[in-house]
Amino acid sequence: MGTLKDRLNDDLHTAMKSRDDLTTSTLRMALSAVRTAEVAGVEARELSDAEVLAVLTKEAKKRREAATAFAGAGRDEQAAKETAEGEVLDRYLPKQLTDAEIADLVAGALAAGGFTGKAQMGPAMKAAQGAVAGRADGGRVAAEVRRQLA
């Protein structure tokens, strides 16, 4: 199998052929974000799969936040569109961890680093994020770290 970017391109072509407007527009947006990341910085370069995954994670988070904002403003149709776009992007992201799995990983990271108090929140978060490795939303991880450090 090729790279994640190749998979996005292939899925875009498939969606275009099947006239799936939602998937087509979402994948175009995602590939545009990937290309923007590729040319950001001093020199243009090809992103690794991990970097493409980070871009997709960021875009999915934007969709979740926008859906929440639209729903709060009473714009349900736009919120539904953002949610649907987020679901398309979720197909390319790793399976999210459950709360119990997050608690186990955070406990292990805190024990390994010897973190015991709230004053060590920053280093504890860094260790916990390393253990979770992008498989859970940062807010959920931070809440669990705070809970366990209390």
BALOBA-1460 file (C-alpha; in Angstrom, 3 decimals):
// residues 150
<rec num="1" residu="m" x="0.000" y="0.000" z="0.000"/>
<rec num="2" residu="g" x="1.178" y="3.509" z="-0.762"/>
<rec num="3" residu="t" x="1.351" y="6.469" z="1.491"/>
<rec num="4" residu="l" x="-1.585" y="8.034" z="3.280"/>
<rec num="5" residu="k" x="-1.502" y="10.945" z="0.824"/>
<rec num="6" residu="d" x="-1.767" y="8.477" z="-2.082"/>
<rec num="7" residu="r" x="-4.738" y="6.845" z="-0.377"/>
<rec num="8" residu="l" x="-6.417" y="10.254" z="0.006"/>
<rec num="9" residu="n" x="-5.858" y="10.981" z="-3.695"/>
<rec num="10" residu="d" x="-7.185" y="7.572" z="-4.749"/>
<rec num="11" residu="d" x="-10.253" y="7.963" z="-2.541"/>
<rec num="12" residu="l" x="-10.811" y="11.462" z="-3.962"/>
<rec num="13" residu="h" x="-10.840" y="10.085" z="-7.512"/>
<rec num="14" residu="t" x="-13.228" y="7.309" z="-6.473"/>
<rec num="15" residu="a" x="-15.543" y="9.829" z="-4.792"/>
<rec num="16" residu="m" x="-15.474" y="12.063" z="-7.863"/>
<rec num="17" residu="k" x="-16.391" y="9.138" z="-10.132"/>
<rec num="18" residu="s" x="-19.273" y="8.123" z="-7.863"/>
<rec num="19" residu="r" x="-20.409" y="11.777" z="-7.582"/>
<rec num="20" residu="d" x="-20.140" y="11.765" z="-3.779"/>
<rec num="21" residu="d" x="-20.067" y="15.523" z="-3.214"/>
<rec num="22" residu="l" x="-19.458" y="15.433" z="0.543"/>
<rec num="23" residu="t" x="-16.484" y="13.077" z="0.339"/>
<rec num="24" residu="t" x="-15.088" y="14.907" z="-2.700"/>
<rec num="25" residu="s" x="-15.185" y="18.322" z="-1.050"/>
<rec num="26" residu="t" x="-13.844" y="16.986" z="2.261"/>
<rec num="27" residu="l" x="-10.919" y="15.167" z="0.651"/>
<rec num="28" residu="r" x="-10.107" y="18.194" z="-1.506"/>
<rec num="29" residu="m" x="-9.996" y="20.299" z="1.653"/>
<rec num="30" residu="a" x="-7.793" y="17.726" z="3.400"/>
<rec num="31" residu="l" x="-5.382" y="17.443" z="0.473"/>
<rec num="32" residu="s" x="-5.220" y="21.226" z="0.266"/>
<rec num="33" residu="a" x="-4.238" y="21.348" z="3.939"/>
<rec num="34" residu="v" x="-1.578" y="18.686" z="3.307"/>
<rec num="35" residu="r" x="-0.162" y="20.645" z="0.343"/>
<rec num="36" residu="t" x="-0.118" y="23.819" z="2.427"/>
<rec num="37" residu="a" x="1.851" y="21.996" z="5.119"/>
<rec num="38" residu="e" x="4.244" y="20.665" z="2.491"/>
<rec num="39" residu="v" x="5.158" y="24.136" z="1.247"/>
<rec num="40" residu="a" x="5.230" y="25.748" z="4.683"/>
<rec num="41" residu="g" x="8.680" y="26.590" z="5.949"/>
<rec num="42" residu="v" x="11.890" y="27.376" z="4.141"/>
<rec num="43" residu="e" x="11.764" y="24.586" z="1.568"/>
<rec num="44" residu="a" x="8.942" y="22.515" z="0.052"/>
<rec num="45" residu="r" x="9.086" y="18.842" z="1.004"/>
<rec num="46" residu="e" x="7.031" y="15.660" z="0.959"/>
<rec num="47" residu="l" x="5.290" y="14.945" z="4.270"/>
<rec num="48" residu="s" x="5.657" y="11.591" z="5.994"/>
<rec num="49" residu="d" x="2.569" y="9.545" z="6.834"/>
<rec num="50" residu="a" x="2.846" y="10.675" z="10.470"/>
<rec num="51" residu="e" x="2.884" y="14.332" z="9.389"/>
<rec num="52" residu="v" x="-0.081" y="13.814" z="7.039"/>
<rec num="53" residu="l" x="-1.896" y="12.108" z="9.909"/>
<rec num="54" residu="a" x="-1.174" y="15.139" z="12.126"/>
<rec num="55" residu="v" x="-2.654" y="17.452" z="9.459"/>
<rec num="56" residu="l" x="-5.774" y="15.253" z="9.194"/>
<rec num="57" residu="t" x="-6.123" y="15.191" z="12.985"/>
<rec num="58" residu="k" x="-5.964" y="18.981" z="13.070"/>
<rec num="59" residu="e" x="-8.565" y="19.273" z="10.309"/>
<rec num="60" residu="a" x="-10.889" y="16.802" z="12.059"/>
<rec num="61" residu="k" x="-10.573" y="18.818" z="15.266"/>
<rec num="62" residu="k" x="-11.504" y="21.987" z="13.345"/>
<rec num="63" residu="r" x="-14.627" y="20.231" z="12.062"/>
<rec num="64" residu="r" x="-15.662" y="19.121" z="15.575"/>
<rec num="65" residu="e" x="-15.153" y="22.629" z="16.968"/>
<rec num="66" residu="a" x="-17.037" y="24.235" z="14.066"/>
<rec num="67" residu="a" x="-19.928" y="21.785" z="14.448"/>
<rec num="68" residu="t" x="-20.165" y="22.632" z="18.144"/>
<rec num="69" residu="a" x="-20.101" y="26.359" z="17.404"/>
<rec num="70" residu="f" x="-22.742" y="26.110" z="14.678"/>
<rec num="71" residu="a" x="-24.987" y="23.947" z="16.860"/>
<rec num="72" residu="g" x="-24.656" y="26.469" z="19.683"/>
<rec num="73" residu="a" x="-25.673" y="29.261" z="17.317"/>
<rec num="74" residu="g" x="-28.748" y="27.354" z="16.160"/>
<rec num="75" residu="r" x="-27.355" y="26.640" z="12.675"/>
<rec num="76" residu="d" x="-28.148" y="22.938" z="12.689"/>
<rec num="77" residu="e" x="-27.760" y="22.412" z="8.921"/>
<rec num="78" residu="q" x="-24.208" y="23.806" z="8.924"/>
<rec num="79" residu="a" x="-23.398" y="21.853" z="12.111"/>
<rec num="80" residu="a" x="-24.557" y="18.635" z="10.424"/>
<rec num="81" residu="k" x="-22.342" y="19.380" z="7.399"/>
<rec num="82" residu="e" x="-19.289" y="19.935" z="9.628"/>
<rec num="83" residu="t" x="-20.041" y="16.735" z="11.545"/>
<rec num="84" residu="a" x="-20.344" y="14.769" z="8.302"/>
<rec num="85" residu="e" x="-17.008" y="16.180" z="7.079"/>
<rec num="86" residu="g" x="-15.430" y="15.155" z="10.385"/>
<rec num="87" residu="e" x="-16.770" y="11.623" z="9.932"/>
<rec num="88" residu="v" x="-15.153" y="11.435" z="6.472"/>
<rec num="89" residu="l" x="-11.808" y="12.490" z="7.967"/>
<rec num="90" residu="d" x="-12.199" y="10.011" z="10.846"/>
<rec num="91" residu="r" x="-11.922" y="7.168" z="8.307"/>
<rec num="92" residu="y" x="-8.229" y="8.041" z="7.941"/>
<rec num="93" residu="l" x="-7.432" y="8.531" z="11.626"/>
<rec num="94" residu="p" x="-6.459" y="5.790" z="14.087"/>
<rec num="95" residu="k" x="-9.212" y="4.344" z="16.273"/>
<rec num="96" residu="q" x="-9.751" y="6.576" z="19.300"/>
<rec num="97" residu="l" x="-9.008" y="5.183" z="22.756"/>
<rec num="98" residu="t" x="-11.737" y="4.584" z="25.316"/>
<rec num="99" residu="d" x="-11.713" y="6.455" z="28.636"/>
<rec num="100" residu="a" x="-10.495" y="3.323" z="30.425"/>
<rec num="101" residu="e" x="-7.618" y="2.883" z="27.972"/>
<rec num="102" residu="i" x="-6.654" y="6.543" z="28.395"/>
<rec num="103" residu="a" x="-6.724" y="6.154" z="32.192"/>
<rec num="104" residu="d" x="-4.425" y="3.109" z="31.983"/>
<rec num="105" residu="l" x="-1.947" y="4.806" z="29.630"/>
<rec num="106" residu="v" x="-1.901" y="8.020" z="31.689"/>
<rec num="107" residu="a" x="-1.386" y="6.061" z="34.918"/>
<rec num="108" residu="g" x="1.536" y="4.234" z="33.347"/>
<rec num="109" residu="a" x="3.099" y="7.445" z="32.017"/>
<rec num="110" residu="l" x="2.709" y="9.205" z="35.377"/>
<rec num="111" residu="a" x="4.211" y="6.266" z="37.261"/>
<rec num="112" residu="a" x="7.127" y="5.960" z="34.821"/>
<rec num="113" residu="g" x="7.901" y="9.677" z="35.106"/>
<rec num="114" residu="g" x="7.351" y="9.839" z="38.857"/>
<rec num="115" residu="f" x="4.808" y="12.665" z="38.543"/>
<rec num="116" residu="t" x="2.770" y="13.182" z="41.702"/>
<rec num="117" residu="g" x="1.404" y="16.732" z="41.988"/>
<rec num="118" residu="k" x="-0.409" y="19.384" z="39.974"/>
<rec num="119" residu="a" x="2.799" y="21.436" z="39.854"/>
<rec num="120" residu="q" x="4.139" y="18.839" z="37.418"/>
<rec num="121" residu="m" x="1.182" y="19.145" z="35.008"/>
<rec num="122" residu="g" x="3.280" y="20.287" z="32.013"/>
<rec num="123" residu="p" x="5.854" y="17.486" z="32.041"/>
<rec num="124" residu="a" x="3.144" y="14.984" z="32.989"/>
<rec num="125" residu="m" x="1.041" y="16.048" z="29.968"/>
<rec num="126" residu="k" x="4.040" y="15.654" z="27.680"/>
<rec num="127" residu="a" x="4.620" y="12.121" z="28.951"/>
<rec num="128" residu="a" x="0.926" y="11.255" z="28.713"/>
<rec num="129" residu="q" x="0.615" y="12.622" z="25.158"/>
<rec num="130" residu="g" x="3.624" y="10.519" z="24.191"/>
<rec num="131" residu="a" x="1.956" y="7.418" z="25.600"/>
<rec num="132" residu="v" x="-1.363" y="8.162" z="23.889"/>
<rec num="133" residu="a" x="0.375" y="8.987" z="20.572"/>
<rec num="134" residu="g" x="-2.479" y="10.867" z="18.915"/>
<rec num="135" residu="r" x="-5.108" y="8.204" z="19.550"/>
<rec num="136" residu="a" x="-7.214" y="10.479" z="21.782"/>
<rec num="137" residu="d" x="-8.241" y="14.123" z="21.904"/>
<rec num="138" residu="g" x="-5.865" y="16.283" z="23.941"/>
<rec num="139" residu="g" x="-8.703" y="17.596" z="26.092"/>
<rec num="140" residu="r" x="-9.662" y="14.103" z="27.209"/>
<rec num="141" residu="v" x="-6.025" y="13.305" z="28.016"/>
<rec num="142" residu="a" x="-5.560" y="16.567" z="29.940"/>
<rec num="143" residu="a" x="-8.700" y="15.915" z="31.993"/>
<rec num="144" residu="e" x="-7.437" y="12.453" z="32.917"/>
<rec num="145" residu="v" x="-3.961" y="13.763" z="33.824"/>
<rec num="146" residu="r" x="-5.558" y="16.456" z="36.030"/>
<rec num="147" residu="r" x="-7.798" y="13.862" z="37.676"/>
<rec num="148" residu="q" x="-4.897" y="11.518" z="38.441"/>
<rec num="149" residu="l" x="-2.578" y="14.289" z="39.694"/>
<rec num="150" residu="a" x="-5.202" y="15.654" z="42.091"/>
